[in-house]
Each structure stands twice: as structure tokens, then as C-alpha cells.
Amino acid sequence: MSLLQQLFTWWNGQTIGTRIFTARRGEFVGEDEQGNRYYRTRDDKRRWVIYNGEAEASRVSPDWHGWMHHTYKEPPTDAPLPKQEWEKPHQPNPTGTDQAYRPDGSLLTPAERPKVAGDYEAWSPN
């Protein structure tokens, strides 16, 4: 990442301010399966993530989300949550991407919305 990107953008990983704060006061806690790195201050009052790529909050798994919000004292690297057999792997929110759900009639889908009984009729001043 270039110096200009670090100075002027926050969505491409970490800014220069975050890099300095992390170097001075941060303590590395762990890394998730997506390569996001988690830190805390030495007194454990503040916790933060440095994203591996685009800064998108839905890329934080439920385990790490609970730790970040002080729901769990120990990070998932030290005390992993038990996995249930019905749990699916974490997926980030696809809204705004090509994988987003676009039903028929959506402005982003070429298909027209199917007619339904009692469908809406626009008022006309005729």
C-alpha cells in the first residue's frame, strides 16, 4: 500500500494513524481465517481489527465480533467457541457485490417483476 493511500484512505486496510497507534500501544492478539489481524491495548480497554484488504465489518466472524465487543474476555485463539454441526462457515455480506441477491423487478436485474393479484395501479390525473 502506498504512503498516499495510508494517509488519505481508511477502506484499504489501515491508515498511517492506525499504524502508529498500533505500533505504540497495540498488542497483537490473533488472526482469523481471512487474514484480518486483531489487536488490543495493553490494559484491554480498546480492541480493533486491521483488515486484510477492504475494510468491511461483515468480514469479522462471529467469534471475533464477540471478542471485539467485550462479550468474551478471551480471544478465539485462546478460548475458541464450540462449533455446532449445523453451523455454516462465516461469509461476508454480499450486498453491493456481484453475488448480491437481486429479485425479479430489481433495478439491477433485467427481468421484470411478475404480476400478482391485486397488483398496484398508479394514480393518473385524467
N, C-alpha and C positions, 0 to 999 in steps of 0.2 A: 504494500500500500504506500502511495506516495505521501510526502510530507503535506502537500496541499490538501489531499483527501482527509488526512488526520486532523488538520486544522479546521476544515470547513464542513465536514460531514459527520453525522452520527450514525448513519444507517449502514456503513461499510465496516463494521467491526468496532473498534474503539477510537475515540478521539485522542488528541495529544494530552488533553486534560485528564482523561481517564487513565491513560498510560502512566502519567506522572503520579497520579493518586495511587494507582495500583502498585507502582514501584516503591513508593514511600510508605504506604500504610496497609497495603494488601497482603493477605496470607492466602496462598493457593490452597484450595480445598479439594478440588477434583475436576474431572472432565466427563462429559456424558458421551453417549454413542455417536452424537453428531459432531463432536469436536468442540462444543461450547465449553469454556473454562469458567469455573466458579471460584469466587474469592470472598473473603470476609476481612473485616478489620480485626486486629489482634484482641480487642475487647468484645468482639462478636456483636456489636451494635448495628453494623451495616453489612449487608451481603449484596453481591452483584454478580452479574454474568457478563463475560466478554464473548460475544457470538463469533462463531466460525463462519464468516460470511455475512449475509444480510441480517440486520438486527430485526428479528421478528419474534415477538413474545410467544407465539404459539409453538415455536421450536423448542421451548423448555418443556421437558417431560413432567408428568405429574409428580414424580418423586422429588425432582429438583425444585419444582414450583413450591411444594410444601416446605422444603428446607429454606428456600429464599424468603418466604413469608413467615418464618419462625414458627411454623406448625410443628416441625420436627427439630429437635435440638441437634441431633447428629446428622451429618450429610449422608446421602445414599451410598457413598463409598465406604463409610464406616458401619452404617446400620441400614442395609437395603430393606425395602419393604417387601413382604412376601408377595409373590406373584400368584394370582388365581388362574386356573386353567382356562377361564372364559375371557381373560384379558387379551386384547389385541395389542400389537406393538404401537407405540406412540406415532402419530402422524401430525405434521404441522397443518394449520388451517390453509386450505387451498383457495380461499377467496382471493380474487384478483389474479389468479393464475389460469393457465390453460386447463388445469384439472378441476376447476370450479364447476359446481352443478349449475346448469343453465336449462331450466324447464322450457317446454314449448311456449312460445309467446314472449319469452325474454327478449329484450332489446339486443342482446348479444347472440341470439340464436336466429338463424334464418327461418326456421319453421314458425308457422302461425299458431296461436293459441287455439285449441279446439273449442268449438261452440258447446255450450251447456244449456240445459233447460233453464228458462228464466234469466237468460243472459242479459247483460247490461245494455240499455239503449241510451245513447247520448241525447240530451235535450237539444232541440233545434228551435230557434225563434220564429219559425214560419207561421 
